[in-house]
C-alpha cells in the first residue's frame, strides 16, 4: 500500500487512517517514532519490562522453575505424545496412580 501526503511546515504530519488501520495501530495507543538514515519507523510503544515482577515474585518464579527442572532431570515428565489419544491415556493412567496413593480413613 502506498499513500502520499504533503509535508507542510505549519501543519503536523498526519498518517492517514487507512494506513494506521492496515498497520494495526489502534486509537489511543502510544506510538514510538524511530529515525534512522532518513527513515521514520512508527511502532507501538511496548510496556516497560522494569517492575514487571517484584523481587519476591521473581524469587518464587525462579524457585518454581528450578523445581520443575529438577523434576524433569529426575525423569518425572511425560511425553512427547504422537496423538491426543496417547496423551489422554497417559493422563488417565497417572491420575489412577495418584488415586491409588491415597490412604482410606476409617469411617465412624
Buried (B, 14 or more C-beta within 10 A) or exposed (E): EEEEEEEEEEEEEEEEEEBBEEEEBEEEEEEEEEEEEEEEEEEEEEEEEEEEEEEEEEEEEEEEEEEEEEEEEEEEEEEEEEEEEEBEEEEEEEEEEEEEEEEEEEEE
